[in-house]
Amino acid sequence: MSIIVVTPTRGRPQKARETYDAFTQTRRDPTTQIRFIIDEDDPEFEAYKASGVPYEVFEHEGGGMGPPMNAAAIVYAKTFDIVGFVGDDHRFRSVGWDVAIARTLSNGGMAYGNDLARHDIPTEVFISSDIVLALGWFCLPGAKHLYLDNTWAQVGRESGCLTYLPDVIIEHAHAFFGKAPMDEGYARVNHPSMYAHDEAVYRQWNESGQAKRDIETVRRVLTGAEEA
């Protein structure tokens, strides 16, 4: 089972490098890959290029990490068996985490590891590509940054395919958990206006009935009733 990890990042080339180093030190399948998704208008664009991390730029509409992550995931899902997401403030700690994820998702589904902070929702996630292609999205369409984990939790649990792996440590070194200094990036994506926007998108997804339709799509994929 081939895995690619998608990591949107902006203004944090050093954090991206730390994530990449942790990734390379702990993966055990040499085919497991990671791509950092950056913007050409990022003021640190040249620093990212010089950092040595594997990156790509994807054309997308809308701000935040949601749109570029969706654009990247749809492309990668056509080549890899599993598409994952970690932030540039996640750190792979468990050696062989990729082997554990591949084993767990050998028959499809969704999985997440222990981020040492939140066990109830996936702040990082891995989804089998058949689900991504059937849905046509990886993270909640229209959302910029927040409520993505809520969406993954809801889809995964209500379709019966979400697996939590407590022994797979992928630490979330987030400022809110006292593991990183607050910076402009954290302030921007956690601004009240961002919460209001993404909460409205999440609420509309549920109230419109689209959530139920998406969950049913995942159920059909899992039972083989729908080809991705």
C-alpha positions as CSV (number, residue, x, y, z in Angstrom):
1,M,0.0,0.0,0.0
2,S,1.7,3.2,-1.2
3,I,1.3,6.3,1.0
4,I,1.8,10.0,0.3
5,V,1.6,12.6,3.0
6,V,0.3,16.1,2.0
7,T,1.5,19.0,4.2
8,P,0.3,22.6,3.3
9,T,2.7,25.1,4.8
10,R,3.2,28.9,4.6
11,G,6.0,31.1,6.1
12,R,7.5,28.2,8.0
13,P,10.4,26.7,6.1
14,Q,12.2,25.7,9.3
15,K,9.1,23.9,10.6
16,A,8.7,22.1,7.3
17,R,12.3,20.9,7.5
18,E,11.7,19.6,11.0
19,T,8.6,17.7,9.8
20,Y,10.6,16.3,6.8
21,D,13.5,15.2,9.0
22,A,11.1,13.4,11.4
23,F,9.3,11.8,8.4
24,T,12.5,10.4,6.8
25,Q,13.9,9.2,10.2
26,T,10.7,7.2,11.0
27,R,9.2,5.8,7.8
28,R,10.1,2.3,7.0
29,D,8.7,1.8,3.5
30,P,11.0,3.7,1.1
31,T,8.0,4.2,-1.3
32,T,6.3,6.3,1.4
33,Q,6.5,10.0,0.3
34,I,5.7,13.5,1.5
35,R,5.0,16.7,-0.4
36,F,4.9,20.2,1.1
37,I,2.3,22.3,-0.6
38,I,3.5,26.0,-0.9
39,D,2.3,29.1,-2.6
40,E,4.4,31.1,-5.0
41,D,3.4,34.3,-3.2
42,D,4.8,33.0,0.1
43,P,7.4,35.5,1.3
44,E,9.5,32.5,2.3
45,F,9.2,30.8,-1.1
46,E,12.9,30.9,-1.8
47,A,13.7,29.6,1.6
48,Y,11.5,26.6,1.1
49,K,13.3,25.9,-2.2
50,A,16.6,26.1,-0.4
51,S,15.5,23.9,2.5
52,G,15.6,20.7,0.5
53,V,12.1,19.6,1.3
54,P,10.1,18.0,-1.5
55,Y,7.4,20.6,-2.5
56,E,4.8,21.4,-5.2
57,V,2.6,24.4,-6.0
58,F,-1.0,23.7,-6.9
59,E,-3.4,26.2,-8.5
60,H,-6.5,26.6,-6.4
61,E,-9.2,29.1,-5.5
62,G,-9.8,30.2,-2.0
63,G,-7.5,31.0,1.0
64,G,-6.2,28.8,3.7
65,M,-4.9,25.2,3.5
66,G,-8.1,23.5,2.5
67,P,-8.3,24.3,-1.2
68,P,-4.6,23.5,-2.1
69,M,-4.8,20.3,0.0
70,N,-7.9,19.2,-1.9
71,A,-6.2,20.0,-5.3
72,A,-3.1,18.0,-4.3
73,A,-5.0,15.1,-2.8
74,I,-7.1,14.5,-5.9
75,V,-4.0,14.3,-8.1
76,Y,-2.1,12.1,-5.7
77,A,-5.0,9.7,-5.1
78,K,-4.7,8.6,-8.7
79,T,-1.2,7.4,-8.1
80,F,-1.0,6.4,-4.4
81,D,-3.2,4.0,-2.4
82,I,-3.4,6.2,0.6
83,V,-3.4,10.0,1.0
84,G,-2.4,11.4,4.4
85,F,-2.3,14.9,5.9
86,V,0.0,16.2,8.6
87,G,0.6,19.9,9.4
88,D,4.0,21.5,9.4
89,D,3.8,21.3,13.2
90,H,3.2,17.6,13.4
91,R,6.2,15.4,14.2
92,F,6.4,11.7,13.4
93,R,7.7,9.9,16.5
94,S,6.9,6.2,16.0
95,V,9.3,4.3,13.8
96,G,7.4,2.4,11.1
97,W,4.2,4.5,11.4
98,D,3.7,4.1,7.7
99,V,3.8,0.3,7.8
100,A,1.1,0.5,10.6
101,I,-1.1,2.8,8.6
102,A,-0.8,0.7,5.4
103,R,-1.7,-2.4,7.4
104,T,-4.7,-0.7,8.9
105,L,-6.0,0.6,5.6
106,S,-5.3,-2.5,3.5
107,N,-9.0,-2.9,2.9
108,G,-9.7,0.9,2.7
109,G,-11.0,3.4,5.3
110,M,-9.6,6.2,7.4
111,A,-7.1,6.2,10.2
112,Y,-5.2,8.6,12.5
113,G,-2.5,8.3,15.1
114,N,-1.9,9.6,18.6
115,D,-1.0,13.3,18.5
116,L,-0.4,13.4,22.2
117,A,-3.0,16.1,22.6
118,R,-6.4,15.2,21.1
119,H,-7.6,11.6,20.9
120,D,-11.2,12.3,20.0
121,I,-10.6,13.8,16.5
122,P,-8.0,13.3,13.9
123,T,-5.7,16.4,13.7
124,E,-3.8,14.3,11.2
125,V,-5.5,11.7,9.0
126,F,-4.9,9.0,6.4
127,I,-7.6,8.1,3.9
128,S,-7.6,5.4,1.3
129,S,-7.6,6.9,-2.2
130,D,-10.8,5.1,-3.4
131,I,-12.7,7.2,-0.8
132,V,-11.0,10.5,-1.8
133,L,-11.8,9.9,-5.5
134,A,-15.4,8.8,-4.9
135,L,-16.0,11.9,-2.7
136,G,-14.1,14.2,-5.0
137,W,-12.5,15.9,-2.0
138,F,-10.1,15.2,0.8
139,C,-11.1,17.9,3.3
140,L,-14.4,19.8,3.6
141,P,-15.0,21.8,0.4
142,G,-15.1,25.5,1.1
143,A,-13.5,25.3,4.5
144,K,-10.2,27.2,4.8
145,H,-8.5,25.7,7.8
146,L,-10.8,24.8,10.7
147,Y,-13.4,22.0,11.1
148,L,-11.5,19.8,8.8
149,D,-10.8,17.4,11.7
150,N,-14.4,17.5,12.7
151,T,-15.4,16.5,9.2
152,W,-13.0,13.6,9.1
153,A,-14.2,12.4,12.4
154,Q,-17.9,12.6,11.4
155,V,-17.4,10.9,8.0
156,G,-15.2,8.2,9.4
157,R,-17.3,7.4,12.4
158,E,-20.7,7.5,10.8
159,S,-19.5,5.3,7.9
160,G,-17.8,3.0,10.3
161,C,-14.3,3.2,8.9
162,L,-12.3,5.4,11.2
163,T,-9.5,3.7,13.2
164,Y,-7.6,5.3,16.0
165,L,-4.0,4.0,16.4
166,P,-2.9,5.0,19.9
167,D,0.6,3.4,19.5
168,V,1.3,5.4,16.3
169,I,2.7,8.7,17.7
170,I,2.5,11.7,15.4
171,E,2.9,14.5,17.8
172,H,1.0,17.8,17.3
173,A,3.5,20.4,18.4
174,H,1.0,23.2,18.3
175,A,1.2,26.5,20.1
176,F,-2.2,25.9,21.8
177,F,-0.6,22.9,23.5
178,G,2.4,24.9,24.7
179,K,4.7,23.1,22.3
180,A,5.5,26.1,20.0
181,P,5.6,29.9,20.2
182,M,2.6,31.7,18.9
183,D,3.3,33.2,15.5
184,E,1.6,35.1,12.7
185,G,0.5,31.8,11.1
186,Y,-1.3,30.5,14.2
187,A,-2.9,33.9,14.8
188,R,-4.2,34.1,11.2
189,V,-5.8,30.7,11.0
190,N,-7.3,30.9,14.5
191,H,-8.8,34.3,14.1
192,P,-12.4,34.6,15.1
193,S,-13.3,35.4,11.4
194,M,-11.7,32.1,10.4
195,Y,-13.8,30.2,12.9
196,A,-17.0,31.9,11.8
197,H,-16.3,31.2,8.1
198,D,-15.4,27.5,8.5
199,E,-18.1,26.8,11.1
200,A,-20.7,28.2,8.7
201,V,-19.3,25.9,5.9
202,Y,-19.4,22.9,8.3
203,R,-22.9,23.7,9.4
204,Q,-24.2,24.1,5.9
205,W,-22.6,20.8,4.9
206,N,-24.7,19.1,7.6
207,E,-27.9,21.1,7.3
208,S,-28.1,20.8,3.5
209,G,-27.9,17.0,3.7
210,Q,-24.6,16.8,1.9
211,A,-23.0,15.2,4.9
212,K,-25.4,12.3,4.8
213,R,-24.8,11.9,1.1
214,D,-21.1,11.9,1.5
215,I,-21.2,9.4,4.3
216,E,-23.4,7.1,2.1
217,T,-20.8,7.4,-0.7
218,V,-18.1,6.2,1.7
219,R,-20.2,3.3,2.8
220,R,-20.8,2.3,-0.8
221,V,-17.0,2.4,-1.5
222,L,-16.3,0.3,1.5
223,T,-18.8,-2.4,0.5
224,G,-17.6,-2.3,-3.1
225,A,-20.9,-1.0,-4.4
226,E,-19.2,2.0,-6.0
227,E,-16.1,2.2,-8.0
228,A,-13.9,5.2,-7.2
